[in-house]
Amino acid sequence: MDMKFLMKQAQQMQKKMEEMKEQLAQKEIKVASGGGMVELVINGQQEIKEIKIDPDIIDPEDKEMLEDLVLAAVNEGVRQSKEMVNEEMSKLTGGMNLPGMF
């Protein structure tokens, strides 16, 4: 194979990766825990954009429950966000697994 051709392909892939990163920053997932008592919005770059907490669960005597609900929502949001990234990456690479790209 021609080295120039390979370099051109690599540059095209890099450009597509940058475009995909920008698109993923715009895609958001809404996640809830505690039956909707804690909700958050996370984007495709695993940035939490918003957290909402139902005031009825704010109990100074039981802050651990609130912490657990926030933690559960964050972990689920990160999991779903990574899943979304993997799906988009698979579309870009035609199913090839390229470790370390994200």
C-alpha positions as CSV (number, residue, x, y, z in Angstrom):
1,M,0.0,0.0,0.0
2,D,1.0,3.5,-0.7
3,M,2.2,5.5,2.4
4,K,0.5,8.6,1.2
5,F,-2.8,6.7,0.8
6,L,-2.5,5.4,4.4
7,M,-1.7,8.9,5.8
8,K,-4.7,10.3,3.9
9,Q,-7.0,7.6,5.4
10,A,-5.6,8.3,8.9
11,Q,-6.3,12.0,8.5
12,Q,-9.8,11.3,7.3
13,M,-10.4,9.0,10.3
14,Q,-9.1,11.6,12.7
15,K,-11.4,14.3,11.2
16,K,-14.4,12.0,11.5
17,M,-13.4,11.2,15.1
18,E,-13.3,15.0,15.9
19,E,-16.7,15.5,14.3
20,M,-18.1,12.6,16.3
21,K,-16.7,14.0,19.5
22,E,-18.5,17.3,18.8
23,Q,-21.7,15.5,18.0
24,L,-21.5,13.4,21.2
25,A,-21.1,16.5,23.2
26,Q,-24.5,17.6,22.0
27,K,-26.2,14.3,22.6
28,E,-27.7,14.0,26.0
29,I,-29.2,11.2,28.1
30,K,-31.7,11.7,30.9
31,V,-31.3,9.2,33.8
32,A,-33.4,8.8,37.0
33,S,-33.0,6.9,40.3
34,G,-35.3,6.4,43.2
35,G,-38.3,6.3,41.0
36,G,-37.5,9.8,39.6
37,M,-36.6,11.4,42.9
38,V,-33.1,12.1,41.5
39,E,-32.7,12.9,37.8
40,L,-29.6,13.9,35.8
41,V,-28.7,14.8,32.3
42,I,-25.3,13.6,30.9
43,N,-23.8,14.1,27.5
44,G,-21.8,11.7,25.3
45,Q,-18.5,13.0,26.8
46,Q,-19.6,11.9,30.2
47,E,-20.2,15.5,31.4
48,I,-23.1,15.9,33.8
49,K,-25.1,18.8,32.5
50,E,-27.9,18.9,35.1
51,I,-29.0,17.3,38.4
52,K,-32.5,17.6,39.8
53,I,-33.5,16.4,43.3
54,D,-37.1,16.2,44.5
55,P,-37.3,18.3,47.6
56,D,-39.4,15.6,49.3
57,I,-36.3,13.3,49.7
58,I,-34.1,15.9,51.3
59,D,-33.9,14.7,54.9
60,P,-31.0,16.0,57.0
61,E,-31.4,12.9,59.1
62,D,-30.9,10.6,56.2
63,K,-28.4,12.2,53.9
64,E,-26.9,8.8,53.0
65,M,-30.1,7.9,51.1
66,L,-29.8,11.0,49.0
67,E,-26.1,10.4,48.4
68,D,-26.9,6.8,47.3
69,L,-29.6,8.0,44.9
70,V,-27.3,10.6,43.3
71,L,-24.5,8.0,43.1
72,A,-26.8,5.5,41.4
73,A,-28.0,8.1,38.9
74,V,-24.5,9.2,38.1
75,N,-23.2,5.7,37.6
76,E,-26.1,4.7,35.4
77,G,-25.7,7.9,33.4
78,V,-22.0,7.3,32.8
79,R,-22.8,3.6,31.8
80,Q,-25.5,4.7,29.3
81,S,-23.3,7.5,27.9
82,K,-20.4,5.1,27.3
83,E,-22.8,2.7,25.7
84,M,-23.9,5.5,23.4
85,V,-20.3,6.4,22.5
86,N,-19.5,2.7,21.8
87,E,-22.5,2.5,19.4
88,E,-21.5,5.7,17.6
89,M,-17.9,4.5,17.4
90,S,-18.9,1.2,16.0
91,K,-20.8,3.0,13.2
92,L,-17.7,5.1,12.4
93,T,-15.2,2.2,12.4
94,G,-17.5,-0.4,10.8
95,G,-17.4,-2.5,13.9
96,M,-13.7,-2.5,14.3
97,N,-12.6,-2.2,17.9
98,L,-10.0,0.5,18.1
99,P,-8.8,0.7,21.8
100,G,-8.0,4.0,23.3
101,M,-9.9,6.1,20.8
102,F,-12.2,7.4,23.6
